[in-house]
Amino acid sequence: LLLAAGGSDGGSDNPSPAAAPGAPTSAADTSSATTTNSRPAKPKATDMQAVLAALPPQLRDHSSCKVNKNQQPSDPIINAFCTITPGDPLIAGVFKYTPSSYNFLAEINPRSRSKAESLKQNYPGNVYESGTKVAEINDKDSDTVFVEWYDTDSFLNVQIAPIFSSRQNAITFLQRVGFEGGAATTTATGPAKPNDVAAVAAALPDTLRDKVDCRDSNDPPSAARKFKCGPKPGSGFMKGLTRIGLPFIEAWIDPNATAEAAGWRANPTELVADRGPVVIKARRGMRTWTVSYLNADTGLRFDAIDISSEANVQSFLSQAGLK
């Protein structure tokens, strides 16, 4: 995976995909790259032009690509490193910062169909679909957003590392490269719940609400805005449980809570509780633990970060009334 890097990518120079011999240059030309069958044959690994032909013209015409110089004819996956020039309108306003170059990985992956199905089954809250293209928009582990997609007709897989500034900006980019408006896969129903500090405080479990105060956010109102809730003076809540001694939880109302809960349940090794609409998981990082709570009925999601040990995870759950 390669993005936002200014160094060598191990590739060799190749003409811009838009000018590559035999590469289609329009949406109409792209259709000729597939067979007349509803399920095209898997491309041969010796045909590097398959990558260029499979790229959406909206993306191909704004990129220059380098062939992976280590590619072997017997390799099952054909890949290329591609670059979008900074300042190109295709990426205007969607990235969080401005590196020296915007790079992405494009490959023909024979497993694209099974990968796409796996995304839809296991991470429905992260999936964005359009026709034969199935994208994952992942904003869970960083303040930036990772995007990749699979095309079940051409076997194309495109990976763009975490650099988008928000989920909505990731969707904007996907629409610019031909996702035809797309459709978010979600099982959430009913009107959107407000995401403000009052709604967050009201949705907190009773025991936890009695122990924390939630601060309003300086960020503009949006579905992605998060609120910090710290211990009330004298409560002793979370005292001694965190590594750096600054305990708080980060909470918000998640519009895709129902779908998110389904995704969490698909990875039961992290679950510590699954009770009706409430799902709780604990995930170990490099040095600390994060406890995440989700209520599919109220939409409340919160993360308690920097917990110093597995024993303190259990202490947090007890103090918060979640055991």
N, C-alpha and C positions, 0 to 999 in steps of 0.2 A: 504494500500500500504506500502511495507516494502523494504528497501534496504539500504545498507551501514550503518548498525547499529550494535553495539556490544552488545546491551541489550537484555532483555527477549522479546520474541515475543508472549508469551501467548500460545505456543504450547506444546505438549508433545512429547517425543522422539519416533521416529519411525525408523525402519531399513531403510537403504539407499534404494531409489526406485529401484536401479538396482538389489537388492537382495530380494525385497519384494515378498512374495508368490503370484504367479499368475500374477505378472506384467511382461509384455513382455520385452525381453532384446534385441531385434533387430528390424529393420524396418519391416522385414517380419512378426515377431510376432505381431507387432502393428496392422497390418491389421485385425487380428482376433478379435480385440476389437470392431469393427464396424459390423453392420448387412450387409446382402447382398443387402438391399435396398439402393437406391441412397441417401435417407435421413434417417439416423439411428434414432431409437427411442431415446427420451431424457433419459439420464441416471438417475437412481434413486439416491436420496440424501443419502441413507444409504450405498452406495458403494464407499468407499474412494479409492478403487483401481482404480476407473475410472480416478482420477487425475493422478495417477502414470502411468497408461496405455496410457493416452493421451499425456503425455510429449514426445516430440521428443526424440528418443534414444540418439541423440548427446548431448542433455541437461540432460536427466535423468541419464545417466551413469557418468556425471560429477557433480552430485548434491546429497545432502542428504536432506531429507524432514522431517518435523515435522507436525503431524496432528493437526489441530486446536482443542484443548481440549474442546472448547465450542460448537463444532459441534453437532447439534441435528438431529435425523433422519428425522424430518419434515422440516428441512431447505432446501430451494429451491436451494441454492448455496453451493457446496462442496468446501472447500478451504484448502490449505496447505501452510506452510512457508518453503521455500527451500533455501539452502545455497550452494554456489560454493566456494571452498577453494581458498584463495588468492594464486596466482602463477600458477593456473591451465591454461594450454595452451588455453582453450576455451575463456578466457577473456584477454589473453595477448595483451597488447598494445591498448586496446579499451576504457579503463576507464580514467577519468581525474585525479583521485586521488586514494589512496590505503587505504581504511578503514580496520577495523579489520576483517570484514567479508562481503561477497557479498551475499545479500539476495534478493529473489524475491517472489512474490505471485503467486501461481498457483491455479486456481479454475475451476470447471465445472459450467458454467453459462448458464442456460436455454435460456437466451436472447442473446447468442453469435451471432446467425444469424442476428438478427435485429440490434445489435450493429455494426457488420461488414458492413452491408448495410448503416447504418447511417454514418459511417466513410467515405465510398466511395462517398456518396452523398454530405456531408457537408464539408469535409476536403480533397478534392482530392489531393491537393499539398503535404499532409503529408502521403499519403497511399503508402504502399509497399506490393505487392501481390505475392503469390506463391501458385498455386493450390488452396486448400481450406483455406489457411491461409491468413488473412488480417491484416497487421501490421500498426500501426500509429507511425511515427517518428516525435516527436514534439520538435523543437529547438527554439521556439519563445519566451519563457518567462524566459530564464536562459542562463548562459554561458555553461551549460551542457544540455544533450539531454535525454528526456524521451522516453521509448519504451514500447508499449504493443501490443499484438496481440490476435486475435480471430480465432479459427479454426471452420469452419461452419459444419464440419463432427463430430468431437468429442466434441464440445461445450467448448473446453479448452480456457481459458483466462489467459494469462501470463502478469504480470505487473512488469516493472523494472523502478524504480524511476530515476530522472535525475542524471545520473552519467557518461554517455558516453561523451567523449571529443569532438566529432563532429558527424555530420550526417553520414559521410562516415564510421566512426568507428561503428556506430549503425548498418549500413547495413552489415558491415563485420561480426559483431556478429550474425545477423540474418542468414547470409549465413552459418556460422559455425554450427548453430543449425538446418539446413536443409531446408532453404528457396530456395534451388536450383537456386541460382543466383537472383531470384526475378525479379520484374518489377515495376518500379516507375510509379504510375498513374499520368499522367500530360497531359494537353492539349497544352503545349508549343510546338511550331514548329520552324523549321529553325535551323541554326547553333548556337552554344552557343555564347552569347555575352561576350566580355571581361569584367572582373571585376577588373578594375584598377582605379587609382585616376583620370586619364584623362577621362575615360568613364563615371565615376560618375559625374564629373564636367560638362561634355558636356550634360548629360541627365537632369541636374537640371532645373526646371522651370526658365524662364528668370529672373523674379523678384528676386527669391531666389539666383540665380547665381551671381547677381550683389551685393549681401549683405554678402556672405560668402566666405571664403577660405578653401579649402579642403586639408588636409595633407595626404601624403602617409603613408601607414601602415608598421610597422616593421614585421608584420606576413608574413610567406611564401605565395607566390601566391596561391590562391585557390578560389573556388566559395563561400566560407564562409567568406572571408576576408572583414572587414568593415573599413570604413574611416570616420574620424571625420572632420566635417566642422564647423568652428567657425565664429563668426561675423567679418567682416573686420573692421579694426580700424576706429573709427569715424562713423560707420554706425548706431549705436544705436540699431541694430537688436536684438530682444529678451531681451532688457534691462528691468529688473524688472519683467520678466515673469516667472522666475524659482525660486524654493524654496531656493537653496543654492547659486545662483548667478554665476554659471559657465555654461552659455548657449552654447550649440552646438547641431548639429544634427549628427546622425550616419547613414551613407549612404553606399549602395552597389548595385551591379547589381545582381538581383535575377534570377537564371536560370529557376525557376518555377513560374515566375510572373503571367502568365495567369491562372494557376491552383490556385495560392494563391488568386488572385482576386476573383475567384469563391467562394473560402472558406470564404472570408470576406463578400461577398454579402449574404452568407447563414446566417449571424448574423447581420441583418439590424439595431438592436438596437444600435450598436456602430458606424454606418456609419454617417459621417457628409457631405460627398460628393460622388457622383457616376456619373461621367461624361465621357462617352465613355470608353477609356482604363484606365482612372484615378479613383482610389478608395481611399478615405481618411477616416480613422476612428480615434476616440478618446476613450481611455480606461482609466477609473479611477482606480488608485491603492489605497494603504492604505492611503497615504498622498498627492500624486501628480497625475498628468495626463500625459499620453503619447499620442502624435499624430503620427500616422503612415500613410505614403503615399506610394502608389504603382501605377506604370504606366506599364500596361501589354504590351504596344508596345515597350518601351525602356528598360524595365526590371528594371528601377530604383525603389529602395525601400529605404525609410529613416524613422527614428524614431526621434522625438523631445521629449526628456525625461525631467522629473523633473519640468513640468509646474505646477505652484502652485494652479491654480483655473480654474473652467470652463470658467469664463470670460476671463482669460488669454489664454485659448485655442482659443477663438475667436480672440483675439488680435494677436496671432501667425499666424493664418490663414490669417488675413488681411495683416500683415507685409510681409508674404511670398508670397502674391499674389495668394492665393489659395481659396479665397471666390468668 
